[in-house]
Amino acid sequence: MKTALYARHSIDQKIQKTSMSSQISEGEIMAFKNKLFIDERYLDPKVSARSNSRYQRPELHRLLSDIQAGIVQNVIVSRRCRLARNLTEHLEIYDIFRKYKVRVIFSEESEPPMIYSEEGEILEAIFGAKNELEGDKIVEGIKAGKRAKAKKGRNPGGRTPYGYRLIKTDDKEEAGKMRKEEEEIAIVQAMFNVFLEYDFQSFADYVKYLKSQKIISQDWSDSRIRGMFGTQYYNGYLSYEDVHIAVPYLQVFEDEVWKEIQEKYAAYSTGRTNTKHQVTFLLKDKVTCSLCGKMMESKKYIYKDVEGLYVCKQHGVRIRKNEMESKYLLAARDFLRDELPHQFEKLFSKYVAEKTSDLENRLFQLEFDLSTIGSSLITQTRHYMLDKSNQNIDKLKKIKHRHYLKQEDISCIKAEIERFKGMVKYSSSPLLKAAEFALESRLSEYSEDELIQFLLSLSMKIKANSTIIKIEWSHDLNKYTEVEI
């Protein structure tokens, strides 16, 4: 019977620590040491064991089929994690190896041998769980690396947007940054200028017009062009998860023009209503009708440049969401600048400290919960070893899923804590102008800006009618601002 070598890597060999070539060469050395000849190689390049089941990895599936057919007796592999990154699959592969008495030889000498016994089965469950958790950490590490690149204004990964090229250089400070490709940028400008200048019955008609005028080639798809409307590089910003940073050297359109593009595109994308379009009302449950004193309702209403309304049905008051919120934020900024120059440090630092303390308490509870779930995972794994019923498999999967979700929650909370700690730079009076600039540059995306969330916390009461918004500031009942709509 044959001796087989199995190797797998998840990503490009240039950045993969355990490359395909090193796995093969180390496997050949191990075969020589054991006086074996490798009859066949089973290689799965660029295939993730975390994202793909054993049935979706063609060469592993073929290897296991050959083992079950009695063709393969010896398997040489670098480490267990090359076979599986999932506890359940790891144990399924172990069962096949055990049933057909396959001799497994690890070319990584530090990898413990595979033993076919009750004790060995328990050890394999532990190794399988360890490899699964290690896979989760690898993914988190990759995400953290991408976030770090984004914070430095570098491309976090993925396809480079149309109109840009990665800068090829040995300079570590410049590596990963992008530059404009002027010929393509000219096409981008022409595309968006046409979009603003003309009105089309549908987005498809817009795409047809671009092709008819030979602005773009015939093979461009609607989805590709729609994707370009979400490319924030054109507006001079780089975004990745919670990171949003200005990259002015990549900007193609000024803020006002880009805002106009987005508003017009929203009309094509959503029509009058769209249940999938998320609308966040910053002043929800904070605005009362000045005529009756009742809380104004927030109504989602998407049409052209209108995204939502604040409504008092009794008096027929309807105020556009964007107008109400932008007026409030501008008033809050002016109030902060004019009335609180000496109190900003105290108020803002207190706000950040309270938020950070709350998040750290939540993190402590989540980590305690994770520890409890981890104990349950070990206990259920032992139950599964004794009774491999479908019921126990389902229980094990549910616990693993809970464990994964809790890890995700912990990662999010840690990122939130780091963001709030970073906000301390705004907490000293000399940097008040910087805070104002940050606010102004982010008005179009204020729902995610924690500095603006602080501005929202300044008001105690907001009263409105069709012509006037009256804001009473929470720190001093004698101070209020009236803004015309």
Order of alpha helices (4+ residues) and beta strands (2+ residues): beta-alpha-beta-alpha-beta-alpha-beta-alpha-beta-beta-alpha-alpha-alpha-beta-beta-alpha-beta-beta-beta-beta-alpha-alpha-alpha-alpha-alpha-beta-beta-beta
